[in-house]
Amino acid sequence: MAIDVILGLQWGDEGKGKIVDYLSEQYDLVCRFQGGPNAGHTIKIADKKYVLHTVPSGIFRPNVINIIGNGVVIDPGTLLKELAKLDEANIPYRDRLLIANKAHLILPTHRYLDAASEASKGKEKIGSTLKGIGPTYMDKTGRNGLRIGDIYSSDFASKYKALKEKHIQMLKLYPPIDFDLETAEKEWFAALEEVKKLKNIDGEYYINKAIKAGKKILAEGAQGSMLDIDFGTYPFVTSSNTVTSGVCNGLGVAPQTIGEVIGITKAYCTRVGGGPFPTELHDETGALLGKHGMEFGATTGRPRRCGWIDIPQLKYTIMINGVTQICLTKLDVLNFFDTVNVVTEYIIDGVSSDEIPYDMCMDGITLKHKEFAGWGHTLDTVKDIDTLPKNAADFVSFLENLLEVKISMVSIGPERDQLLLKD
């Protein structure tokens, strides 16, 4: 049985949580393969809204096993807060939430380093969430990190102390900032005791045995493809591989196990924090997209930058991910615009292209647009994709034709049932 993949095709915040929640009832396992508490997957069920940062979005389906894979970095305190919310909502998870032993831990000093480093950059800030993600992945690749499996070893305290001391020395490179390390450590160790009560597994063996047993598996990505450490808008990126190839490293599976790749894109585009964003709107239209889309980061609370949907950018992420189908989200946000735009090409040095440049930070990029008439009313009564208003249907059809990938799902609201399926 193949592993299906769901991931974001833009700069994150595409609405992956809702789609994973919807699809997960068709699967036996939902597995997060990268990222950490910088993710914010929002799921609305009836009148309640849940935001997940580390826990996979299949946790609300009672028969689904949820795995935090080895490619994820874990902050025990953040994880504990998520679990407390699940407890409050009477969501049973203790037999269905498993953590890979090789997942790395975010230490309090990782967060300290993250904050100090970002503060030192001034106007050159990359827009870090200050969750300690970058320093944790640096320790992982530097072969200094601590992993979930380490917390059960007799020498964990000495390993922790050695890494902490390394971080304290590194902090001397930065101007001092306010950070209550003593309190952060007390909270971290208290949370770690609760994490020990969860089930830990050798993730690569568990998942490969599930594949052999014919289990249906969904791999859930975090952030978006344009934040990938290798293929995103470097250096304004995250510290992990957010694309399909990250599934293999983040779960310990072979490339031939990958099946369907479901790419998620908004009907427009957003970005949080710094970095290039060619289609960004710095006018009233951009502000209205943010207002109607309620575009505030689920993790940071920061307002998102907004712009029109970007075809060259999407063609790029469809290519590197091997996308087999697309889910278009937040079509309803465009309901009240008189006109809707699609960026179809970049013009660089007078030459039109549907390929993005090596460095999207470069000056001199202009854009070619295709304008559509809006549809002027809500989509609340639409129950079938074939009954979309003509102008909305034309917009979706145009995107599908240009992207050359089937748009199999269209989301027209935050609720589970506000999802239109295409045969």
Number of C-alpha atoms within 10 A of each C-alpha: 15 17 26 20 26 27 30 29 30 26 21 28 28 29 23 29 26 24 25 24 23 19 16 24 16 13 18 18 24 30 29 27 31 29 26 31 24 22 23 23 28 20 24 16 14 10 6 9 11 18 18 24 23 27 24 27 28 31 24 20 21 12 14 20 21 27 29 30 32 25 25 27 29 27 26 25 21 18 20 18 14 18 21 13 14 17 12 9 11 9 15 15 19 11 10 18 21 22 25 25 21 24 26 25 26 27 28 27 23 25 23 23 26 21 20 21 20 18 17 15 11 9 9 11 15 17 14 21 21 21 24 26 27 24 23 27 24 14 16 17 10 9 9 15 21 21 20 22 19 18 19 11 10 9 10 15 11 10 16 15 11 13 17 16 12 12 18 14 9 11 18 10 12 15 10 11 14 8 15 10 13 10 10 16 14 12 14 19 15 13 18 19 12 14 20 14 9 15 15 18 19 17 24 20 14 15 22 18 12 16 17 10 10 12 17 17 26 27 26 27 30 32 29 28 33 26 28 22 18 17 17 23 21 19 17 20 26 27 20 24 27 32 31 27 15 18 28 18 18 29 28 20 18 13 14 9 15 20 16 16 21 26 30 28 26 23 25 25 23 26 24 22 17 16 19 16 19 17 22 17 17 11 10 9 14 18 17 17 24 19 14 14 19 12 21 16 19 18 17 16 10 13 17 21 22 26 25 22 24 25 21 20 22 20 19 18 22 23 10 13 21 16 22 18 20 24 26 25 24 20 20 21 22 23 19 16 17 11 13 22 20 22 21 19 21 26 16 16 10 10 9 14 15 18 15 18 14 11 12 15 16 10 9 11 15 16 17 14 18 11 11 17 14 19 21 15 12 15 19 10 9 15 15 13 17 12 13 17 16 12 15 22 14 14 20 17 14 15 19 17 11 12 17 13 16 17 23 17 20 25 24 23 19 20 17 15 13 18 23 19 15 12 7
